[in-house]
């Protein structure tokens, strides 16, 4: 599979959707995530919106915070999205 601008955009959106799902199901706020990960609130918001590239260390911080594997945050549940 080639890495294209579209596939990167899909990963951004998928990360955002999956992280929002975890956040909502745990009753968390962006501020909670900031305090728990050390990632600034504005940066968290942009990640949740699928608008920014994420570093591997930020991805791991989010995964650790939500107690999931980093790759789980990037999984596309419905390939028809």
Secondary structure, 3 states (H helix, E strand, C coil): CCCCHHHHHHHHHHHHHHHHHHHHHCCCCHHHHHHHHCCCHHHHHHHHCCCCCCCHHHHHHHHHHHCCCHHHHHCCCCCCC
